[in-house]
């Protein structure tokens, strides 16, 4: 059993949610992962390869994703439909394959890191949660009250 990890262990190692790990298993992004009963078992080697790939690519973020791919991803991710990061990444990857766009698209884990680095918290909250929610959050005072005096 030492050669395999559970979803919870992988999510902690990779810094992503358990749901994202399960989706990666279903999509075949973690080679060798399989279900045993109700649990996913993921080869330790597959996870270590992702970690090494991520560490090697940290110095070269600008070339990891083409401008067109980044524009489409950002448009989908910050759009009104509020798609998951994985869904947007997969849509860009599929468009690239179907239409031979020639885009460079990184692995999902690297993409998640690029998103955290390139999209500010302000922009994320405004687009994903809504401007009104963002303004309410910004108006909270030291007692946790919003601008209308209510405690949130």
C-alpha positions in Angstrom: 0.0 0.0 0.0 3.1 2.3 0.4 3.3 2.8 -3.4 -0.2 4.2 -3.5 -1.8 7.3 -2.0 -5.4 8.2 -1.1 -7.2 11.3 -2.5 -6.8 13.2 0.7 -3.0 12.6 0.8 -2.7 13.7 -2.8 -4.7 16.9 -2.3 -2.5 17.9 0.5 0.7 17.2 -1.4 -0.5 19.1 -4.5 -2.3 21.9 -2.8 -5.6 21.3 -4.5 -9.0 20.1 -3.4 -10.0 16.5 -3.0 -12.7 17.0 -5.6 -10.1 18.2 -8.1 -8.0 15.1 -7.4 -11.0 12.8 -8.0 -11.7 14.6 -11.3 -8.1 14.2 -12.4 -8.3 10.5 -11.6 -11.5 10.1 -13.6 -10.1 12.1 -16.6 -6.9 10.0 -16.6 -4.6 12.9 -15.6 -3.0 10.7 -12.8 -1.7 7.7 -14.7 -2.3 4.4 -12.9 -5.0 5.7 -10.6 -7.8 3.2 -10.0 -10.8 2.7 -7.7 -10.7 0.0 -5.0 -14.1 -0.2 -3.5 -15.2 3.4 -2.9 -11.6 4.8 -2.8 -9.2 6.1 -5.4 -5.7 4.7 -5.2 -3.1 6.9 -6.9 0.4 5.8 -7.6 3.0 7.7 -5.6 5.2 7.9 -8.7 2.5 9.8 -10.7 2.1 12.4 -7.9 5.9 12.8 -7.6 6.2 13.4 -11.3 3.6 16.2 -11.1 5.5 17.8 -8.2 8.8 17.6 -10.1 7.1 19.0 -13.3 5.7 21.9 -11.3 9.0 22.7 -9.6 10.9 22.6 -12.9 8.4 24.9 -14.6 8.2 27.6 -11.8 11.0 29.7 -13.4 9.4 29.6 -16.9 5.7 30.7 -16.3 5.5 33.2 -19.1 6.1 30.5 -21.8 3.9 27.9 -20.2 0.6 29.2 -21.7 0.1 30.9 -25.0 -1.6 34.3 -25.0 -4.6 33.0 -26.9 -5.1 30.1 -24.5 -4.7 32.4 -21.5 -7.2 34.9 -22.9 -9.8 32.1 -23.6 -9.2 30.5 -20.2 -9.6 33.8 -18.3 -12.7 34.7 -20.3 -14.3 31.4 -19.3 -13.1 31.4 -15.7 -14.1 34.9 -14.9 -17.3 34.9 -17.0 -20.8 35.0 -15.6 -21.2 31.2 -15.8 -18.6 30.7 -13.0 -17.1 27.5 -14.4 -14.6 25.6 -12.3 -10.9 26.1 -13.0 -10.7 22.5 -14.2 -13.6 22.9 -16.6 -12.1 26.0 -18.1 -8.7 24.4 -18.5 -10.2 21.3 -20.1 -12.3 23.5 -22.5 -9.2 25.4 -23.6 -7.2 22.1 -24.0 -10.0 20.5 -26.0 -10.3 23.6 -28.3 -6.6 23.4 -28.9 -6.8 19.8 -29.8 -9.9 20.0 -32.0 -8.9 23.1 -33.9 -5.1 22.7 -34.0 -4.5 26.1 -32.5 -0.9 25.3 -31.6 -1.2 26.7 -28.1 1.0 25.8 -25.3 -1.1 24.7 -22.3 0.4 23.6 -19.1 -0.7 20.7 -16.9 -3.7 21.5 -14.7 -1.6 21.9 -11.5 0.7 24.4 -13.1 -2.3 26.2 -14.5 -3.8 26.5 -11.0 -0.6 28.1 -9.8 -0.5 30.5 -12.8 -4.1 31.5 -12.1 -3.3 32.2 -8.4 -0.3 34.3 -9.5 -1.9 36.2 -12.4 -5.5 36.9 -11.2 -5.7 39.2 -8.2 -8.0 38.5 -5.3 -9.9 41.7 -6.1 -10.5 40.7 -9.7 -11.4 37.1 -8.7 -13.9 38.3 -6.1 -15.5 40.9 -8.4 -15.9 38.4 -11.3 -16.6 35.1 -9.4 -18.7 36.4 -6.5 -20.0 39.7 -7.8 -19.2 43.4 -7.4 -21.9 43.9 -4.7 -20.5 41.1 -2.6 -17.0 42.5 -3.0 -18.1 46.0 -2.0 -19.8 44.7 1.0 -16.7 42.8 2.1 -14.6 45.9 1.6 -16.9 48.1 3.8 -16.7 45.9 6.9 -15.4 47.7 9.9 -13.3 46.4 12.7 -16.4 44.9 14.4 -17.4 42.8 11.4 -20.3 45.1 10.5 -21.0 46.0 6.9 -21.8 49.6 5.7 -25.5 49.2 6.7 -24.7 48.5 10.3 -25.6 44.8 10.3 -23.1 42.3 11.8 -22.2 39.7 9.2 
